[in-house]
Amino acid sequence: MISIQNMTKVYGTGDTAVHALAGVSLEIAKGEWVAITGPSGSGKSTLMHIIGCLDSPTSGAYWLNGVEVSGMDDTQLAAVRNREIGFVFQMFNLLSRVDALQQVMLPLQYQRGEKRLPRSERAKRARAVLELVGLGDRTHHRPTELSGGQQQRVAIARALAQQPSILLADEPTGNLDSKSGAEVMDILHRLHREQGLTVVMVTHDPKVAAQAQRAIHFQDGLIADPQTDGAQQQGGA
């Protein structure tokens, strides 16, 4: 599903250049759950942004579902994001004055062509994914009326609304207490197990990372331990 070869990402030029990724190669299979770990500045967030088509590499190739996306322009990348990728962020990123149902319906409004649903169908799908994450009785609650764990579940429902092939979760439990974090992880386990969803998760928490099928540890823009991936030789393939 995801194939990255000899990827670099450089910010700035000359003496001030920062090599966020320094020649990374890895493979993530369809239906796999992978945790990306490492200290701040190690390159894991940069990799997440590129996998999520929010940024482009300086060099190297990125293939997603058999299509090379590393050379696409912003419009093409946006189309891939809308079609293939659901995002869950540490800060939830919910609109303060919008209830849960409308939060989940929002990304469906930006669909184009045959995928665009009439409003009644968008509402139906939004209710279905809110039920899936255990919030069927909170459809008309705004973020201020929800706990942190419930807000993250709304964010997961929003990410699922477009039926993505990949769920990217950036520190999904980082702003939650242990009980709420465990509930969110239980939902991710269920989605992965029952729907075969591919999950790529960035986390600082080793206990959270240990719940993935595989952990890839980053250090200084490289995969620190080639044994964790099988596709990477340190410094690039």
TORKOL-4160 file (C-alpha; in steps of 0.2 Angstrom, whole numbers, padded with zeros to 4 digits, m for minus):
237
<pt num="1" X="0000" Y="0000" Z="0000"/>
<pt num="2" X="0014" Y="0012" Z="0005"/>
<pt num="3" X="0031" Y="0011" Z="m0003"/>
<pt num="4" X="0044" Y="0025" Z="0001"/>
<pt num="5" X="0061" Y="0024" Z="m0007"/>
<pt num="6" X="0077" Y="0034" Z="m0003"/>
<pt num="7" X="0066" Y="0049" Z="0003"/>
<pt num="8" X="0074" Y="0065" Z="0009"/>
<pt num="9" X="0066" Y="0081" Z="0015"/>
<pt num="10" X="0077" Y="0097" Z="0017"/>
<pt num="11" X="0071" Y="0113" Z="0025"/>
<pt num="12" X="0081" Y="0129" Z="0021"/>
<pt num="13" X="0098" Y="0130" Z="0011"/>
<pt num="14" X="0116" Y="0131" Z="0014"/>
<pt num="15" X="0123" Y="0131" Z="0032"/>
<pt num="16" X="0105" Y="0133" Z="0039"/>
<pt num="17" X="0098" Y="0118" Z="0030"/>
<pt num="18" X="0089" Y="0105" Z="0041"/>
<pt num="19" X="0088" Y="0087" Z="0034"/>
<pt num="20" X="0072" Y="0081" Z="0042"/>
<pt num="21" X="0073" Y="0065" Z="0032"/>
<pt num="22" X="0090" Y="0059" Z="0026"/>
<pt num="23" X="0086" Y="0044" Z="0014"/>
<pt num="24" X="0072" Y="0034" Z="0021"/>
<pt num="25" X="0065" Y="0018" Z="0013"/>
<pt num="26" X="0051" Y="0008" Z="0020"/>
<pt num="27" X="0035" Y="m0002" Z="0016"/>
<pt num="28" X="0018" Y="m0003" Z="0024"/>
<pt num="29" X="0006" Y="m0017" Z="0019"/>
<pt num="30" X="m0012" Y="m0015" Z="0016"/>
<pt num="31" X="m0021" Y="m0018" Z="0033"/>
<pt num="32" X="m0005" Y="m0016" Z="0043"/>
<pt num="33" X="m0005" Y="m0006" Z="0059"/>
<pt num="34" X="0012" Y="0003" Z="0061"/>
<pt num="35" X="0018" Y="0015" Z="0075"/>
<pt num="36" X="0031" Y="0028" Z="0071"/>
<pt num="37" X="0041" Y="0033" Z="0086"/>
<pt num="38" X="0056" Y="0044" Z="0090"/>
<pt num="39" X="0061" Y="0060" Z="0099"/>
<pt num="40" X="0056" Y="0077" Z="0094"/>
<pt num="41" X="0065" Y="0082" Z="0078"/>
<pt num="42" X="0069" Y="0064" Z="0073"/>
<pt num="43" X="0059" Y="0066" Z="0057"/>
<pt num="44" X="0043" Y="0056" Z="0061"/>
<pt num="45" X="0031" Y="0070" Z="0060"/>
<pt num="46" X="0039" Y="0075" Z="0043"/>
<pt num="47" X="0036" Y="0057" Z="0037"/>
<pt num="48" X="0018" Y="0058" Z="0043"/>
<pt num="49" X="0015" Y="0074" Z="0033"/>
<pt num="50" X="0022" Y="0067" Z="0017"/>
<pt num="51" X="0012" Y="0050" Z="0019"/>
<pt num="52" X="m0003" Y="0061" Z="0022"/>
<pt num="53" X="0000" Y="0071" Z="0006"/>
<pt num="54" X="0002" Y="0087" Z="0016"/>
<pt num="55" X="0019" Y="0090" Z="0010"/>
<pt num="56" X="0031" Y="0083" Z="m0003"/>
<pt num="57" X="0048" Y="0076" Z="m0002"/>
<pt num="58" X="0064" Y="0085" Z="m0008"/>
<pt num="59" X="0069" Y="0069" Z="m0017"/>
<pt num="60" X="0065" Y="0050" Z="m0017"/>
<pt num="61" X="0049" Y="0042" Z="m0022"/>
<pt num="62" X="0032" Y="0039" Z="m0013"/>
<pt num="63" X="0020" Y="0026" Z="m0020"/>
<pt num="64" X="0002" Y="0025" Z="m0013"/>
<pt num="65" X="m0009" Y="0011" Z="m0019"/>
<pt num="66" X="0002" Y="0009" Z="m0034"/>
<pt num="67" X="0002" Y="0027" Z="m0039"/>
<pt num="68" X="0017" Y="0038" Z="m0037"/>
<pt num="69" X="0012" Y="0054" Z="m0028"/>
<pt num="70" X="0029" Y="0061" Z="m0024"/>
<pt num="71" X="0029" Y="0072" Z="m0039"/>
<pt num="72" X="0011" Y="0078" Z="m0038"/>
<pt num="73" X="0006" Y="0097" Z="m0036"/>
<pt num="74" X="m0005" Y="0103" Z="m0022"/>
<pt num="75" X="m0021" Y="0101" Z="m0031"/>
<pt num="76" X="m0017" Y="0083" Z="m0035"/>
<pt num="77" X="m0011" Y="0080" Z="m0017"/>
<pt num="78" X="m0028" Y="0087" Z="m0011"/>
<pt num="79" X="m0037" Y="0075" Z="m0021"/>
<pt num="80" X="m0027" Y="0060" Z="m0015"/>
<pt num="81" X="m0030" Y="0066" Z="0003"/>
<pt num="82" X="m0049" Y="0067" Z="0001"/>
<pt num="83" X="m0050" Y="0050" Z="m0007"/>
<pt num="84" X="m0038" Y="0040" Z="0003"/>
<pt num="85" X="m0033" Y="0047" Z="0020"/>
<pt num="86" X="m0042" Y="0050" Z="0036"/>
<pt num="87" X="m0033" Y="0061" Z="0049"/>
<pt num="88" X="m0034" Y="0060" Z="0068"/>
<pt num="89" X="m0024" Y="0074" Z="0078"/>
<pt num="90" X="m0018" Y="0076" Z="0096"/>
<pt num="91" X="m0028" Y="0092" Z="0097"/>
<pt num="92" X="m0044" Y="0085" Z="0090"/>
<pt num="93" X="m0046" Y="0100" Z="0078"/>
<pt num="94" X="m0065" Y="0102" Z="0080"/>
<pt num="95" X="m0075" Y="0117" Z="0077"/>
<pt num="96" X="m0081" Y="0125" Z="0093"/>
<pt num="97" X="m0098" Y="0130" Z="0088"/>
<pt num="98" X="m0103" Y="0114" Z="0077"/>
<pt num="99" X="m0111" Y="0099" Z="0084"/>
<pt num="100" X="m0104" Y="0081" Z="0082"/>
<pt num="101" X="m0115" Y="0077" Z="0067"/>
<pt num="102" X="m0110" Y="0092" Z="0058"/>
<pt num="103" X="m0091" Y="0089" Z="0062"/>
<pt num="104" X="m0092" Y="0072" Z="0054"/>
<pt num="105" X="m0102" Y="0078" Z="0039"/>
<pt num="106" X="m0090" Y="0092" Z="0035"/>
<pt num="107" X="m0077" Y="0083" Z="0025"/>
<pt num="108" X="m0091" Y="0075" Z="0015"/>
<pt num="109" X="m0096" Y="0092" Z="0009"/>
<pt num="110" X="m0080" Y="0093" Z="m0001"/>
<pt num="111" X="m0081" Y="0078" Z="m0011"/>
<pt num="112" X="m0083" Y="0080" Z="m0029"/>
<pt num="113" X="m0090" Y="0070" Z="m0044"/>
<pt num="114" X="m0098" Y="0053" Z="m0041"/>
<pt num="115" X="m0092" Y="0052" Z="m0023"/>
<pt num="116" X="m0102" Y="0067" Z="m0018"/>
<pt num="117" X="m0117" Y="0062" Z="m0008"/>
<pt num="118" X="m0134" Y="0071" Z="m0006"/>
<pt num="119" X="m0136" Y="0080" Z="0011"/>
<pt num="120" X="m0147" Y="0066" Z="0018"/>
<pt num="121" X="m0135" Y="0053" Z="0014"/>
<pt num="122" X="m0121" Y="0063" Z="0021"/>
<pt num="123" X="m0131" Y="0064" Z="0038"/>
<pt num="124" X="m0134" Y="0045" Z="0037"/>
<pt num="125" X="m0116" Y="0041" Z="0035"/>
<pt num="126" X="m0111" Y="0053" Z="0049"/>
<pt num="127" X="m0123" Y="0045" Z="0061"/>
<pt num="128" X="m0117" Y="0028" Z="0056"/>
<pt num="129" X="m0099" Y="0032" Z="0060"/>
<pt num="130" X="m0103" Y="0041" Z="0076"/>
<pt num="131" X="m0113" Y="0025" Z="0081"/>
<pt num="132" X="m0097" Y="0015" Z="0077"/>
<pt num="133" X="m0087" Y="0025" Z="0089"/>
<pt num="134" X="m0100" Y="0024" Z="0103"/>
<pt num="135" X="m0107" Y="0042" Z="0101"/>
<pt num="136" X="m0124" Y="0039" Z="0093"/>
<pt num="137" X="m0132" Y="0048" Z="0108"/>
<pt num="138" X="m0120" Y="0063" Z="0107"/>
<pt num="139" X="m0124" Y="0068" Z="0089"/>
<pt num="140" X="m0130" Y="0086" Z="0093"/>
<pt num="141" X="m0117" Y="0089" Z="0107"/>
<pt num="142" X="m0104" Y="0103" Z="0104"/>
<pt num="143" X="m0086" Y="0100" Z="0109"/>
<pt num="144" X="m0088" Y="0110" Z="0125"/>
<pt num="145" X="m0102" Y="0097" Z="0130"/>
<pt num="146" X="m0090" Y="0082" Z="0127"/>
<pt num="147" X="m0076" Y="0075" Z="0137"/>
<pt num="148" X="m0058" Y="0074" Z="0129"/>
<pt num="149" X="m0060" Y="0056" Z="0125"/>
<pt num="150" X="m0077" Y="0059" Z="0117"/>
<pt num="151" X="m0070" Y="0074" Z="0106"/>
<pt num="152" X="m0056" Y="0062" Z="0100"/>
<pt num="153" X="m0070" Y="0049" Z="0096"/>
<pt num="154" X="m0079" Y="0063" Z="0086"/>
<pt num="155" X="m0062" Y="0066" Z="0077"/>
<pt num="156" X="m0060" Y="0047" Z="0073"/>
<pt num="157" X="m0078" Y="0047" Z="0066"/>
<pt num="158" X="m0074" Y="0062" Z="0055"/>
<pt num="159" X="m0058" Y="0053" Z="0049"/>
<pt num="160" X="m0069" Y="0038" Z="0044"/>
<pt num="161" X="m0083" Y="0047" Z="0036"/>
<pt num="162" X="m0075" Y="0047" Z="0019"/>
<pt num="163" X="m0071" Y="0029" Z="0020"/>
<pt num="164" X="m0052" Y="0031" Z="0018"/>
<pt num="165" X="m0040" Y="0017" Z="0015"/>
<pt num="166" X="m0027" Y="0024" Z="0028"/>
<pt num="167" X="m0030" Y="0031" Z="0045"/>
<pt num="168" X="m0016" Y="0043" Z="0050"/>
<pt num="169" X="m0016" Y="0046" Z="0069"/>
<pt num="170" X="m0004" Y="0059" Z="0076"/>
<pt num="171" X="m0002" Y="0056" Z="0095"/>
<pt num="172" X="m0020" Y="0051" Z="0096"/>
<pt num="173" X="m0019" Y="0048" Z="0115"/>
<pt num="174" X="m0007" Y="0063" Z="0119"/>
<pt num="175" X="m0021" Y="0074" Z="0126"/>
<pt num="176" X="m0031" Y="0061" Z="0135"/>
<pt num="177" X="m0031" Y="0053" Z="0153"/>
<pt num="178" X="m0027" Y="0035" Z="0154"/>
<pt num="179" X="m0045" Y="0029" Z="0154"/>
<pt num="180" X="m0050" Y="0039" Z="0139"/>
<pt num="181" X="m0034" Y="0035" Z="0130"/>
<pt num="182" X="m0037" Y="0016" Z="0132"/>
<pt num="183" X="m0055" Y="0019" Z="0125"/>
<pt num="184" X="m0048" Y="0027" Z="0110"/>
<pt num="185" X="m0035" Y="0013" Z="0107"/>
<pt num="186" X="m0049" Y="0000" Z="0109"/>
<pt num="187" X="m0058" Y="0009" Z="0095"/>
<pt num="188" X="m0043" Y="0009" Z="0084"/>
<pt num="189" X="m0040" Y="m0010" Z="0088"/>
<pt num="190" X="m0058" Y="m0013" Z="0083"/>
<pt num="191" X="m0057" Y="m0003" Z="0067"/>
<pt num="192" X="m0041" Y="m0012" Z="0062"/>
<pt num="193" X="m0047" Y="m0029" Z="0066"/>
<pt num="194" X="m0065" Y="m0028" Z="0059"/>
<pt num="195" X="m0063" Y="m0017" Z="0044"/>
<pt num="196" X="m0045" Y="m0021" Z="0040"/>
<pt num="197" X="m0040" Y="m0002" Z="0040"/>
<pt num="198" X="m0022" Y="0002" Z="0038"/>
<pt num="199" X="m0016" Y="0013" Z="0053"/>
<pt num="200" X="m0001" Y="0023" Z="0053"/>
<pt num="201" X="0002" Y="0031" Z="0071"/>
<pt num="202" X="0014" Y="0043" Z="0077"/>
<pt num="203" X="0017" Y="0042" Z="0096"/>
<pt num="204" X="0030" Y="0046" Z="0110"/>
<pt num="205" X="0022" Y="0033" Z="0122"/>
<pt num="206" X="0030" Y="0016" Z="0121"/>
<pt num="207" X="0015" Y="0008" Z="0129"/>
<pt num="208" X="0004" Y="0015" Z="0114"/>
<pt num="209" X="0017" Y="0010" Z="0101"/>
<pt num="210" X="0018" Y="m0008" Z="0108"/>
<pt num="211" X="0000" Y="m0010" Z="0103"/>
<pt num="212" X="0004" Y="m0009" Z="0085"/>
<pt num="213" X="0009" Y="m0023" Z="0074"/>
<pt num="214" X="0026" Y="m0015" Z="0071"/>
<pt num="215" X="0036" Y="0000" Z="0077"/>
<pt num="216" X="0048" Y="0010" Z="0067"/>
<pt num="217" X="0059" Y="0021" Z="0077"/>
<pt num="218" X="0067" Y="0037" Z="0070"/>
<pt num="219" X="0082" Y="0046" Z="0075"/>
<pt num="220" X="0090" Y="0060" Z="0065"/>
<pt num="221" X="0080" Y="0058" Z="0050"/>
<pt num="222" X="0084" Y="0040" Z="0048"/>
<pt num="223" X="0076" Y="0023" Z="0054"/>
<pt num="224" X="0086" Y="0020" Z="0069"/>
<pt num="225" X="0085" Y="0001" Z="0069"/>
<pt num="226" X="0083" Y="m0008" Z="0052"/>
<pt num="227" X="0077" Y="m0024" Z="0061"/>
<pt num="228" X="0060" Y="m0015" Z="0065"/>
<pt num="229" X="0056" Y="m0013" Z="0047"/>
<pt num="230" X="0064" Y="m0025" Z="0036"/>
<pt num="231" X="0064" Y="m0013" Z="0021"/>
<pt num="232" X="0076" Y="0000" Z="0028"/>
<pt num="233" X="0095" Y="0000" Z="0028"/>
<pt num="234" X="0101" Y="0014" Z="0038"/>
<pt num="235" X="0104" Y="0029" Z="0027"/>
<pt num="236" X="0092" Y="0023" Z="0013"/>
<pt num="237" X="0091" Y="0008" Z="0003"/>
